[in-house]
Amino acid sequence: MIVLKVGGSVASVVELRGLDDTVVVHGGGPQISVAMARAGLTASFVRGRRVTDEAALAVVRDALLEVNRELCAALGPRAVGLAGDEIGLRATRVPELGHVGVPVPSRPQAILEALAAGLVPVVAPLAVGPLNVNADEAAAALAVGLAAERIVFLTDVPGVLRDHSVLAQIEADEADRLLDDGVFEGGIVPKLHAAVRAARVGVRAEIGETVVVA
């Protein structure tokens, strides 16, 4: 089984048609920002994480479900859209961020049933509550909970960059050290944190061309 984390772009998943034993988890940050602006809501962040109050939560959920529908349409008839909060993805709430949680390993029955039926589960990153959760973290939590063999983060960069070069491999301890030192910034940070978490429990973790090993 492979857990595949993709962005919210339909174009990023069209090439994935025909995959077997694959769980797709998608993001939707840009779509959420557009939807919040359209609703007259201002996004605020604490240490890089989006604060989600009750008004924002409804907008976030609607935006993610719209992305989910578009991705399922792009993937074809085998794709089945699932909202994480409806299928039992669990998370620990972060009070200072409002309706936001940190996902914990989960093994939703709906995903297992979809895979058994030869379908491709496409999961929106929401947790029971509902809570808004980071898509990279949600993918890692599902990979661990489902005992997946691999987790692959598709990204618009070739992999983890260090000194302008793509790393073929990075050890989890080294990744932690570099993250703590602030060497990385932007979207690679949650991906690397999530990959480290998965690698440490035996899931092969890949960010582009970079393999994260425990």
Protein Blocks (a to p, Z undefined) as FASTA:
>chain_A
ZZddddfbfklmmmmgoiahiacdddhklmmmmmmmmnopacddeehiacddfklmmmmm
mmmmmmmmmmmmmnojkbccddfklnopacdddfknopaddddddddfklmmmmmnopac
ddddddehiacddfklmmmmmmmmnopabdcdddfbfbdceehiacfbdcfklmmmmmmn
omagcjllmmmmmmmmmmmnopacdehjbccdZZ
